[in-house]
Amino acid sequence: MYDFNYQRPTSLDAAAKSVAAAEDGKYLAGGMTLIPTMKQRLAQPSDLIDLGAISELSGIRREGDELVIGATTTHAEVAASEEVRSAIPALAALANHIGDPAVRARGTIGGSIANADPAADYPAAVVGLGATVQTNTRSIAADDFFTGLFETALGEAELITAVRFPIPARAGYAKFPNPASRYAVVGVLVCESSGGTRVAVTGAGPSVFRVADMEKALASDFSPKAVEGISVAASGLNSDIHASDEYRAHLVTVMAKRAVAAATA
């Protein structure tokens, strides 16, 4: 690991100023990806701006028909929250199966979606539930947030402050996990709400994506049977030692059926 300057601001304004003033400043939330990357000397930020002391970035609250989760709220806190379990049980279940207990205790929702790992679980929740990502400068719709492999719409010094999830009529999530890392080889979140039906897939491709054919079928019949004959093309999907692109394409349909079953249980 290379030398760096460590800063721990106590306000959003101070954090933004610290990043702007640094030669190559990086925000630090849970550090589940950034710290290992630095240990391997694959990243060399001049400054780490620790967000842990900014109280307004954490917490879970309900505002009308939305569930608002602060960016530094950990996966374990989301999984254990009675507010989340009551409003969006699928989101609590998703958070409860991220990584292992150590990862859930340190990893944060804001850090996860800012990193935009193609096999992360939260992107499926953000897109599948039609969430809005709030930053220190603007609000970004879920469909506009993830732009590619490890890429998002965030600006250079832009900071996620919270994620706003509309509370759906019902939703379900299912994933085929890597047996070692628990990352999603393929994960699918389905949602039925006043805004329509959404199906979001993580793990299968370079970035989270929606399946329009499944959404159309579920809008007419929200049941596992409605999607069992619908498949996605293998071309362009991830292919590695864990699963081929064809196997991932197959898993999308299997996990979609299980997600619908979970939503209707």
N, C-alpha and C positions, 0 to 999 in steps of 0.2 A: 504494500500500500504506500502511495506517495504522500508526502506532507500536505496538509491542508489547514485552513483556518476554520475554527468552529465557532458558530454564533447561535445564540438561543434567544431570539426576540420574543417579546410578549404581546405584540400587536401585529395585525395584518399590514399596517402601514410600514412598520419597522422592518418586517420581513421583506416586503417589496423593495424597500430602499436598500436593504442589505444585498439582495440579488442584483439590483441595478448597479450598485457600486463595485461589485466583485468582478474580477477578470473573467471568471467562469464559475459563477455561483450556482449551486443546486439546492433545491428544497429537499429536506429530509423528513419523511413521515415515519413509517415503520421500519424502513431500511431493508426490507426483505429482498429487494433486487439490487439496490444501489450499493449497499455495503459489500456483498459478495463480489460485485463487479469491480469495486475499488480494490478489494483484496487480491483479485486476479490481475490487477493493474491494467484493466481494460477501460478504466475511466480515471481521469485525473482532474477533478474539480478543484479550483483554487480555494473555494469556500463551501462549507456545508451550513445551511441555514435550517436549524432544527425547529420544527413547527410545534413541538410538544408542549410548549409553555403558552400557546395561544388558545385560551379557554373557549373562545367563540367558535373554534373550528371543530369541536367535539360535541357529541350529544345527539339524542334522538327525540323528536317531538312530532306530534300530529298537528297539522294546520288545515282545518276543514277537511277536504277530500284528498289531502296529500300527506305523505309521510316524509319528513325532512330529516336527513341524516348528515351530520357534520363530517367533513372530509377526513378528520383524524380519528373518527370512531373506528374501533378495531372490529375485526371479523367476529371475535368472541362476544363483543358487546352487542352486535347486531343479532347474533344467534340466540343470545340469552334474553333479549329485550321482550318483555310482555307486550309492549306497544307494537313491535314488529310482528310478533307471533299472532296478535289479534287482527292487525290490519292487513298484512301480507305474509301469511304463513310460508309461502314458497320462498320468500326472500330470507327468512330466518333459517329455513332448511338448507338453502344454498350456502349461506355463510357458515353453517355448522359443518359443512363438508369441504371447506377450503383447507388444503394442506394438512398439517398436523396441529396438535394443541399449541406448540410453540409459535408456529406461524400465525395461528388465529389470535394469539395473545398480543402479537406485535404488529401484524399487518393491518393496514387501514384501507377503507373503501376508496378514499381519494388517491392514495398511492397506487392502488391496484389499477384503477381506470386511467390514471395519468400515464402509467407504464404501458398499458394497452398490450399486454402479453397475449398472443393469439390463443393460448390455452387457459387463460384466466376465466374464472366463473362470473365475476361481476359484470363484464361487458354484456353477457346474455341478459342479466337482470336489468341493466340500464336501458338497453335497446328493446328487450321484450316487454318491459313494463311501460315503455314510452316516457322515460324519466327526462328531467331537465337538469343539466349540470350547471351549477352556479359557480362563478369565479369572482375574483376581486374586481372585475371590470364589466362582466356581462353574464347573460344566461345563454346556454347552448343546448339546443334540442338533441336528444339522444341520437337521432338518425344523422345528425351532422357532426357528432363528436369524434367518432372513431373513423380515421381516414385511411388506415393501412397498417402494415406490419409494424408494431411498436410506434405507431404514429397517431396523433390526435390533432384536433383543431386548436389546441392550446398555443398561445403565443410564447415567446421565449421566456418571459418572466411572469407569465400569467399563473395564478394560483387558484386551484379548486378550493372552494369554501364549503360547499354542501351539494348533496344530490337530492332532488325533489322527486319522489315517486308518487304518481297518481294511484290511489287505492282501487284495485280492480274488483270486478265482481267475483272472479276466481282466476287463479294462476297456478302453474305447476312447473317444477324443474326436475330434470333427470339428466344424469351424466354417466359416461363410461370413464372411470378414472384411471390414470396411470397408477399401477399398483405401488410404485415407489414414492413418487412426488405428490400424488393425488390431484395433479393437474388434470384438466378435462381433455381426454383424447377426443371426445365429442360431448358437448353439453347442449341441451335444448330447453329453453324456457318458453312456455305458451301462456297466453293471457287473453282473457275475455273481459272487456270493459265497455263503458259507454262510448269510448273513442274508437271501438272496433276490436278486431281480433289480431293478435300479433304472435309471430313465431320467430324467435331469435336463436341463432346457432353459434356456439363458440367452440374452439378447438379444431374444427374441421378445416377451416381456411386460414389465410394469412390475417384475417380480421373478422370480427363478428359480422354476421349477415342475417338477413331475413329471408323467409321462404314464402313467396307470395301465393303459390299454389296451395300450400297447406293453410295459409290464412283464409283463403277463399273457401276452402272445403270446411274448415272449422266454423266459419261464420254461418254456414247452413246447418251444420251438424257437429256440435262440440263433443265429439266422442273419439276414442282411439281408432275405431273402424274408419273414420272419415279420412285419416291420413295414411292408412296402411298401404295403400296402392300408389302413394306419391313418393317419388325419389328425386334426389338432386344429382346433377352431373358430377362425375368424379374429376373431370378436367379442372385444373386450377386449385384443387384441394391439397392440403398438406399430405406429404408422404415421407415417412421416416422409419426408424427401426421399431417404433411402437405400433404403427398401423399404416397400411398403404392408403392411397387416395380412394381406391375402390371400397376398401373396408370402412373408411370414414364415411363415405357416401351412404353405405348400407346402415351404419350406425345412426346417421341423422334421422332416418325413418323410425328405427327402433326406439331411440331416445325420445322422439316426438310423441310416439304412442304412449310411452311410459309417463311423459310429462303430462299429457292430457288425462291419463288415468289418475295421476296424483292430484290434478286440479279438480277432478270430479269425484274423488273418494269421499 
